[in-house]
Every structure is written in C-alpha cells, then in structure tokens.
Amino acid sequence: MLIHPWDAPHDDAEWQRWLAAHDFGQLAVNGPSGEPPYVQPLHFAYDAEQGEALTHLARPNPLWPALEANPVVLLSVVDDYAFIPGPWQAPPDVPPEHGTPTSFYTAVQLRCTAHVVDDPAEKADLLNRQVGHFQPDGSSATAAVGEAPYGRLLSGIRGLRLEVTDVRAKFKYASHKPTEVQERIAAGLAARGGPGDAAAREHQVRRRGRGV
C-alpha cells in the first residue's frame, strides 16, 4: 500500500497501541501456482514483546497446504474508516463542489513467517495465551492435553505462530491539509455521526498539524 510521509505513524508505539485494540484481521496466504491468494478472516493475539501474532484454525481449512509450501504471509488489519465527501476537502480558494472525495482509515500490515503448531502441549499453550488476550478475567477453563473440557478438541485444530518480520502502517486522516480544511472535516464528521465517524474524527484531530 502507498504510504505518504504525512500518513506514516509517528513512531512504532502509535501503531502498536492501535493494533492492541484491533485484534481481528485477514490473513493472506500465497495460493498455489496460478491461483489467487487465500484470505482468511480471523481473531489473533498480537504480542509486541515477542514480535508475533498467535491464532489457530480448523484442521480441515484448505489454506494449510499453501501455507506449508510458502510460509511468508501477510496479516492485514483495517478499521476506523470513513468516507470524506469532496466539499469537506475543498481548498479554501475553490468552490466546494470542486473538492476531491477520499477515504480515511487506519491500516496495519504485518509481514510474517508462519510457524504451524501441531504438538498438543504447544497448541494448548498457544490457545491459553490467545484466549487470555480476549478473556483476561479467566472465565474459560484452561486447555490441557487429555483433560476436559478442551483436551479432546485439540486434534481438530492447528495453531499458528506468526513471526513478524516487517510492519507497514498507515493513518490516512488528511494530516497535510490546511488547518481550515482539517477543521471543516472534523466538524463534518461530528455532525454526520455515522458508523466509524467518531473514531475517524478522533484520529484526524489527534494527528492534526503533524503532516510532513
């Protein structure tokens, strides 16, 4: 994806904070020769300290042969998006109807090397870490090999450790636009109040004036 300087994250902490609250994405795996890639929606748990994302899929999933043939994958997460009408973006010295519409969004793409986890004990540990991310209150039983209630289910899944090798992040919120235009956009988002508008406005206001 194209990342202009004004859309780049200010530092790693910016995209890591965002990703910590956005743990559902799409895993793209290269398809067999001549075939399009497999794209699998999934929940995941990102561990910044370990530099990896943890997830699991059903054993019958058709992507396994392709993933084992080429373990280089892309985990893509997109959210906080909104359509911005042309008049909101119009420069101060042109008619509103001459403004160019655009999209606001945040995107983080993790390039990873996938490691398949089939050992039952390692799968149980991975599951406990992933579930612990989503249910930190401990409201689910612990997965353990040979023990109820989840031990018998371990054979039906395969774990995935996605070792992050590169990150591309983008916060597209018109940070390079003149202050007057940015304020007009923020006011428009607040007044419209549609799905995603509040989150997009929060980013746009937070990043205002930080363009390159």
HELIX and SHEET records of a PDB file:
HELIX    1   1 PRO A    5  ASP A    7  5                                   3    
HELIX    2   2 ASP A   12  ALA A   20  1                                   9    
HELIX    3   3 TRP A   64  ALA A   69  1                                   6    
HELIX    4   4 GLY A   86  GLN A   89  1                                   4    
HELIX    5   5 PRO A   96  HIS A   98  5                                   3    
HELIX    6   6 PRO A  120  PHE A  134  1                                  15    
HELIX    7   7 GLY A  151  GLY A  156  5                                   6    
HELIX    8   8 THR A  179  ARG A  192  1                                  14    
HELIX    9   9 ASP A  197  ARG A  206  1                                  10    
SHEET    1   A 7 TYR A  38  HIS A  43  0                                        
SHEET    2   A 7 PHE A  24  VAL A  29 -1                                        
SHEET    3   A 7 VAL A  72  ILE A  84 -1                                        
SHEET    4   A 7 THR A 102  VAL A 117 -1                                        
SHEET    5   A 7 ILE A 157  LYS A 172 -1                                        
SHEET    6   A 7 GLU A  52  ALA A  58 -1                                        
SHEET    7   A 7 ALA A  45  ASP A  47 -1                                        
END                                                                             
